[in-house]
Structures are given as C-alpha cells and as structure tokens.
C-alpha cells in the first residue's frame, strides 16, 4: 500500500502541474496572438512617433493618480477585513493588496490575486481572505457592469431616450445585486454537494455575510471611486496623445473595461485590453494609435509598476503547508 501511495501522489501532482502549465501556455499564446493582431491594425511608426510626442503633463497626472487608485482599494480592503473582525492596519492591508496585484498579473483572470492577499495575512483564515477577495472583485465587477452596460446602450442605440432607459434599468439591476451579494451564501447552502460540507468551504461562505448593511454603502463608494480614478487615468492618457472629450472617453473606457472583465483569456489581460480598447474607441471615431498608446500606458502604470512593487512584499516563508493554510495559521 505504501509503494502505491508513493507513486500515485506524485503522478497526481505531475498531472495537475502539466494541466496548469498547458492552460498558462495557451493563454500566453492567446495574449501574444491578440497583441500581434492589434499591431497589425496600426502603423508601428505612428505608434512610436505618438509615444515620443506625448503630453508629459497628462502622462504625469495619470501616473500620480496611481496613488489614489491603490489608496481606494487599500481602504476598502481594510474595511472589509475589519468587518470580518481582522484588525488589520492600513499598512498590512496595503501589503496584502499590492502582493495580490503582483501575483494576479502573472495568472489568467488575475486568480493569483486571491493567494497573494492571503500571504501577507497569515494570521487570518485563508477561506475568509479568499472569500472577501472574491466579494471585493464581485462588487467591482458590478460597478464595471453599470458603466459598461450604460456605454453599450449609448453606443448601440441611436435613440437617446431609449439608451437612457436601458442604462437606468442596467444600473438598477447591478445596484440590487451589489446590495444582495450575501445571498450567495444562502443560495449555495441549499445545495448538498460533498465539497460544500467541508470546513474550509463553510468558512469561505461565511465571509459573504461579514459585510452588514452599514458596510455596503462605503463599499459601493470605494468601488465607484476606484472606477472613477481609472476613468480619469484613461482620460488623461487619451489626451496625452490626442484630443478626446470626457463623454467619448467614458463610453470607450467603460465598454473596454466591462468587456475585458468578461474575457479572462490571457495573462494580465494582455491583448484583450489593447484589442478591445482599439475596437470600442474606433466605434467612437478615435484614432487607433491614440487608443492603443493610452491602453499601453494604462498597462504600464496600473499593472507593471504595482507588480514590481509587490515583488518586494513576497514573504520569506510561503505558506506551503496545506494544514497551515486550512487553519489560517
């Protein structure tokens, strides 16, 4: 029996590693392929010339907004942890968040962010941290859906009153779901699957009930503030390479962000972000070179820089022991 265990376990681990490596490789190829198609759509010389002639003031403003970008996320993450009775300091919340962003940038759909947030908060239960991180991302997704569906309505519907009506309905539905995300806990509790009865999953579901009614409005405010900062960054970067009015910038940016969130098919959203930015702004008659350069600069400011920062917060001892992870110690 012992000999059989020694052969089966490594084989299982090897199969898991091969499967993950295959998915990672496939999504890297997808991202590279999309980037190739994007650069086939523009003149590379025009792209380089536009980058060299960029308005430094607008680029600097977009860069400085990175502080507000991260700050809104850190304050919201700290509030969520406190709601779960984890008395985390602002600095600890920052370490957790920035490491999550860093590890998430290397994984499809930024799934690595969930583990990254836990690595700096090993005094908390891993299931609670993962649950709160998913709740955080779900709330942000609904905010992106509000603005994204609004932009789709105004891009696709010529009648302004009809577009306003569709937008209002979309916003109302998203806000309702935002305030009722705790129903996830009750919904999954109805099913009697074996994995749902595990202690870890019970703790995971418990995390969806940590945010009480008095936490929801602040959570919504932080999510809206974060989304607005992202929009300002895109607006400044678009105008660093050309002239784009605020409404057009909002429509193109919101459409791209929501579409990108629906398609986690590449590492760090590479290719998807650039292709969707060029596409949606082309519908609004914004030159592809301007849209592409703004997207590339957003990538550098909001992903590359935080990723490099997050590397410095990697713990010297990773929580590799499964028992320790299960107990949150």
N, C-alpha and C positions, 0 to 999 in steps of 0.2 A: 504494500500500500504506500509506504514512504517513497519508494522509487517512482511510483506512478505520479504522486503529488509533485515531485521534483521536475518531472518532465511536462506535466500538464500546465502548471502555473507559468513557467517561462514561456511556453508556447502561446498561452492566452495573452500574456503581456506583449509578446512579439507581434501577434495579430493586431492588437489594439494600436500598437505603435505604427505598424505598416498602414493601417486604415487611416490614422490621423495624418501620417506623412503624405499619403495619397491625396487626401482632401486638401491639405495645406498646399501641396504642389499644384493641384488642379486650380485652386483659387488664385494662386500666384500667376499661373498661366492666363487665367481669365482676366486678371487685372492688367497684366502686360499686354494682352491682346487688345483690350479696350483702349489702353493708352496709345498703342500703335495706330488704332483706327482714328483716335482723336487727332493725333499729329498728322495723319493723312488728310484731315479736313481743313488744316490751316497751313499757311506758309511759315515754315520754321524761321526763316529770316525775319519775317514780320513780327513773330513772337519775340525773338531776341532783341530786335530794334525797339519794340514796345517796352520790354523789360528795362532796357538801358535808359529809356526816356521817361520812366515812371516818375510821377509826382512824389517826391520824397516825403513831403509833409503828410499826405494822405496815407502813405505806407506806414509812416511812423505812428500816426494816430491809430491805425488798425493794430499795430504791434503793441502799443500801450494799452489797448483795450483787452489784451490777453490777461492782464491783472484782474479786471472786472469779470472776465469770462471764467477764470478759475475761482475767483472770490465768491461769486454767486453759487457755484457748485459746492464749494467747501462749506459755506454757511448752511446750505440746505442739507448737506450730508451730516454735518454736526447736529443739526436739529433733529434729523431722523434717528441718529444714534442716541440722542438724549431721550427721544420718545420711547426708545427701547430700553431705557434705564442704563445705557452705557455712557458714563460720564467722561466722554472723550473731550480733550482740549481742542482748540482751533488748530493748533499745530499738528496734533495727531490726526485730525480729520484731513488736513492738507496732505500729510504723508500718505495716508491711506488712498486718498483720491488720486494724487499725482502718480503713485505707483500703479494704480488701476488703469489710468490713462496710458501709461507707458507700456504695460503688458498687453493691454487691449489693442494697441496699434499693430501688434505682431500677429494677431489672431483674427480669423474670419468673424464678422459680426461683432467684433470687439469683445468676444466672450471671455478673453483673458482678463478683462477688467474686473470680473467678479472675484477671481482668485487674488488679483493684485490688491484689491481693497482689504481682503482678509489678512494678508501677510503682515500688514503693519498694525493689526488689531487682534493679536493672538490671544488677548485676554477675553475676547468675546466668542460666542458660539459661531462657528463657521456658517451654520444653517441660517442664523439670524442675519449675518452680514450679507450672505448671498441673496437672501430674501429681500432685504432692504435695498440692496443694489438693483435688483430686478424691478422692485417697486419704483425706485428712482427713475430708472430708464423707461418704465411703462408710462409714468407721468410725463416725462419729457416727450415721449412718442405721441401722446395725446395732444400736447401743445403744438408739436410739429404738424399733427394731423389737422388741427384747427386752422393754422395758417396755410398749410399745403392745400387742403380741400378748398379753401377760400380762393387761393391763387388759381387752381384748376377751373373753378367756376367762372372767374373773370377772364381767363384765357380762352376757354372753350365756348362760353355763352355770350352771344353778341348783345342780347337784351340785358341792360344794366339792372333793371328791377328783378328779373329772373335770377341773375347772378347773385344779387344781394340776398334774395330769398334762400337760394341754395346754401350760401355762405352762413346765414344765420342758423339754418337747420343743422348744418355740419358742426358749427361751434357749440350749439346747444347739446347735441348728442355727445360730443367729446367732453364737454364740461360735466355732463351727467355721469359718464363713465369715469372721469377723473375723481369725482366725489364718491364713487361706488366701487373702487378697486378692491376694497376689503371683501367684496362679495366673492372674490376668487377663493378665499379661504373657505367660505361656506359651500361654494359650488364643488370644489374638489373633495370636500369632506363627504359628499353624497356618494362618490364612487368608492368601491370596496376593493381596489387593486392592492396586491400584496405590498408593493413598494410604498404605497401611501400610508401603510401602517407602521413604517419604520420610525424610530425615534428621531432620526435626522430630518425626515420629511415633515414630521409633526412640528418640529421646531421651525422649519422653513415656512410652513403655512402660518404658524403663529406670528411671524414677522409682518404679515399683511394686515394684521389687526393692531399693530403698535400705534399707527397714526390715528389719533382720535379726531373728532370733528374740529377741535380748535387748532389742530396741526395742518388741516387740509388747505386752508386759505394761505397761510405762509408758504406751504409747499408749492402751491399754484403760483404765488407771487415770485418765488425764487426761479421757478421753471420759466415763467414768462420773461423775467429779467434776463436770464441766461440766453433765451432765444432772441431777445431784442438786441443784446450785445453782439451776438453772432451776425444779426442783420446789419448792425452798424459797421461791423468789420467788413462785411461784403460790400456795403455801400461805399465806404471809403476806398476800398481796393478797386472797385469798378471805376471810380472817378480818378484813381491814380493813373489809369491807362486810357481814359476817355471821358465822356460825359454821359451819365445815366441818371435820370431823375429818380427821386425816392420811391415812387409808386412802382415804376418798372423794376427797380432793384428789389423791391419787396416781392413782387409777383414771381420773378425769375428765381430768386433765392429760396422762397418758401416752397415753390414747386420742386426745385432740386433737392432740398433737404428732406422733404417727405418721401420723394421717390427713392432717394438713396437709403433711407431708413427701411424701406420695404424690400431692398435687394442687398442683403449682406453676402454677396457672392465673390468678394475679393478681399485680400489682406489690406486692412486700413482703408477700405472703400476706394482704393486706388483704381483709377479708370472709370468706375461708376460715377464718382463725384465729378470728374472732369467732363465725361461724355454727357451726363445729364445737365450740367451747367451750360455747356455749349449749346445743347439742343433747346432747352427751355428759353434761354436768352435769345436764341435765333428766332424763336416764335415771336419775340417782342422786338425784333429788328435791332438787336445789339450785336455788333460785330463779334465773330468767333474769337478773334485774337484778344479782345478785351475780356470776354467771359473766361477764356482759358487761363489767361495770366492772373486774373483775380482768384480763380479757383486754386491755381498752383500756390499763390501766396497765402491763401487761407490754409492750405495743407501744411505749409512750412511753419506758419505762426501758431496754429492751433493744434498741430499734431507732432511735427518734428521737434519743436522746442520743448513742449511738455514731456515728450518721450525721452529726450536726453536728460531733462531734469529728473524724471522718475527713476532713471538708472541709478542715481546716487542714493536712492532710498531703498534699494534692494536689501532685505535683511541678510545679515551674515550667515544666519542659520535658517534655512527654509523649512516650513512645517511639512516635512515629507512623511512623517509617521501618521498612518491613517487613523489610529486610535486617538492621537492628539488632535487631529483635525475634527474628528467626530465629537469630541468633548469640548472643543473650542479652547483648549489649553495650549 
